[in-house]
């Protein structure tokens, strides 16, 4: 289990940064090169945690993170539901805390969250209907990856292929998504690894 250091500077960086910029472009490839060596990430979610060791807590995630920073505590973010969705620290203002679990030996805390628009579950790991994969074709890469991350996909599991050869990371953010998988409407699953094919402009077949 990884715990982030919550210095005030670190938290401020999380709260103002773009979620997709964390890891998505680390594995960008040309379409013909394949993806055998792409880095795989682990979802950040509630698996392995039990309700009996977590107590109810309330508050907007961005506010709670700042409070933990003031207390000198590290943190780890988890989905409060069984969906095992990624919780984006860069979009902390879009989440709320439902439960927390102290890790006194590590001077850290596990925060179990859901999106701000959702109702907290009655216990950690409760069942929750999965959202469907959004339509990101036609969006620029930054907006598309943000949509996927907020759906619950882990940044390390979002793979990007660029048509027309190698593209610099800086330039690729303005590229458009021409194809996506899984298909629009596919129920979210933490086991899925979305793939986006991007280009400077998309041409219809």
C-alpha positions in Angstrom: 0.0 0.0 0.0 1.5 3.3 -1.0 1.1 6.5 1.0 1.5 9.9 -0.4 3.5 12.6 1.5 1.1 15.3 2.3 3.2 18.4 2.7 1.3 21.6 1.9 3.3 22.0 -1.3 2.6 18.5 -2.4 -1.2 18.8 -1.8 -1.3 22.1 -3.6 0.4 20.4 -6.6 -2.1 17.5 -6.5 -5.1 19.9 -6.4 -3.9 22.1 -9.3 -2.3 19.5 -11.6 -4.0 17.6 -14.5 -4.8 14.0 -13.5 -3.9 12.5 -16.9 -0.4 14.1 -16.8 0.6 11.8 -13.9 1.3 8.8 -16.0 -0.8 8.4 -19.1 1.9 9.6 -21.6 4.7 7.5 -20.1 3.6 4.7 -22.5 2.8 6.6 -25.7 3.7 4.6 -28.8 3.4 4.7 -32.5 0.5 2.5 -33.7 2.7 0.0 -35.4 5.1 -0.5 -32.5 2.8 -2.5 -30.2 2.6 -2.1 -26.4 4.4 -5.1 -25.0 6.6 -3.0 -22.7 4.0 -0.6 -21.4 3.9 0.0 -17.7 1.0 -1.5 -15.8 -0.5 0.2 -12.8 -2.6 -1.0 -9.9 -6.0 0.5 -9.2 -6.3 2.5 -6.1 -9.4 1.2 -4.4 -11.0 -0.5 -1.4 -9.8 -4.0 -2.0 -8.2 -5.6 1.0 -9.6 -3.1 3.5 -12.4 -4.1 5.9 -15.3 -2.0 7.2 -14.6 -3.1 10.7 -11.3 -1.2 10.8 -12.6 2.0 9.1 -14.8 4.6 10.8 -17.2 7.0 9.2 -15.8 10.4 8.2 -17.3 13.2 6.1 -15.9 16.1 4.1 -14.8 17.2 0.7 -11.6 15.3 -0.2 -9.6 18.5 -1.1 -10.4 19.9 2.4 -9.6 16.7 4.2 -6.2 16.3 2.3 -5.2 19.8 3.5 -6.2 18.9 7.0 -4.1 15.7 6.9 -1.2 17.8 5.5 -1.5 20.2 8.5 -1.4 17.1 10.8 1.8 15.8 9.1 0.1 12.7 7.9 0.5 10.7 4.7 -2.5 9.4 2.8 -3.8 6.6 0.5 -7.0 7.0 -1.5 -9.5 4.2 -1.9 -12.9 3.8 -3.6 -15.4 3.3 -0.8 -17.4 0.9 -3.0 -16.7 -2.5 -4.4 -16.0 -1.0 -7.9 -12.3 -0.5 -7.2 -12.3 2.8 -9.1 -9.2 5.0 -9.2 -9.5 8.1 -7.0 -7.7 11.0 -8.6 -5.9 13.3 -6.1 -5.6 15.8 -8.9 -9.4 16.1 -9.0 -9.9 16.0 -5.3 -12.5 18.7 -5.4 -14.8 16.2 -7.2 -14.7 13.6 -4.4 -15.8 13.4 -0.8 -14.6 11.2 2.1 -17.0 8.6 3.5 -14.7 6.6 5.8 -11.1 6.7 7.0 -8.7 4.3 8.6 -5.8 5.3 10.7 -2.3 3.8 10.1 -0.6 5.1 13.3 2.6 3.2 12.8 3.0 5.0 9.4 1.6 8.4 10.6 -0.8 8.0 7.7 -4.5 7.5 6.9 -6.5 5.6 4.3 -9.4 7.7 2.9 -12.3 5.9 1.4 -14.2 8.2 -1.0 -16.9 8.5 -3.7 -17.6 11.2 -6.2 -19.2 14.3 -4.7 -22.5 13.6 -6.6 -22.8 10.1 -5.1 -24.2 9.0 -1.7 -21.7 7.4 0.6 -22.3 3.6 1.0 -23.3 2.1 4.3 -20.0 0.3 4.6 -16.6 0.1 2.9 -16.8 -2.2 -0.2 -20.6 -2.0 -0.7 -22.1 -2.9 -4.0 -22.6 0.0 -6.5 -23.7 0.0 -10.1 -20.9 0.8 -12.5 -20.9 3.8 -14.7 -20.4 3.2 -18.4 -17.3 4.1 -20.5 -17.8 7.6 -21.9 -17.5 8.6 -25.5 -14.2 10.4 -25.9 -13.7 10.2 -29.7 -13.2 13.7 -31.1 -11.9 15.1 -27.8 -8.3 16.3 -27.3 -6.2 13.9 -25.4 -6.1 15.8 -22.2 -9.9 16.1 -21.9 -10.4 12.5 -23.0 -8.0 11.1 -20.3 -9.6 13.3 -17.7 -13.0 11.8 -18.5 -11.6 8.3 -18.3 -9.8 8.9 -15.0 -13.0 10.4 -13.5 -14.9 7.3 -14.6 -12.5 5.3 -12.5 -9.8 4.1 -14.8 -6.3 4.1 -13.4 -3.9 6.5 -15.4 -1.3 3.8 -15.7 -3.8 1.5 -17.4 -4.7 4.1 -20.1 -2.6 3.4 -23.2 -2.1 5.9 -26.0 -1.1 5.1 -29.6 -0.2 7.9 -31.9 -0.7 7.6 -35.7 1.9 9.1 -38.0 4.9 8.1 -36.0 6.4 9.2 -32.6 4.8 12.3 -31.0 6.3 14.4 -28.2 4.4 14.4 -24.9 3.9 18.1 -25.0 2.4 18.1 -28.5 0.3 15.0 -28.0 -2.0 16.8 -25.5 -3.6 18.8 -28.4 -4.1 15.7 -30.6 -7.6 14.3 -31.1 -8.8 10.9 -30.1 -9.7 9.0 -33.3 -10.6 5.6 -31.8 -11.1 4.2 -28.4 -11.5 0.9 -26.5 -13.4 -0.3 -24.6 -16.4 0.8 -26.7 -18.7 3.6 -25.5 -21.3 2.2 -23.1 -19.1 -0.6 -21.8 -19.7 -1.0 -18.0 -16.6 0.2 -16.0 -14.4 -2.5 -14.7 -11.0 -2.0 -13.0 -9.7 -4.9 -15.0 -10.1 -3.0 -18.3 -7.2 -1.1 -19.9 -8.5 1.6 -22.1 -6.6 2.4 -25.3 -6.8 5.6 -27.2 -5.6 6.1 -30.8 -4.7 9.8 -31.4 -3.7 11.9 -34.4 -3.3 15.6 -35.3 -6.6 15.2 -37.1 -8.9 12.3 -37.5 -9.9 11.1 -41.0 -13.2 9.2 -41.5 -12.8 5.9 -43.3 
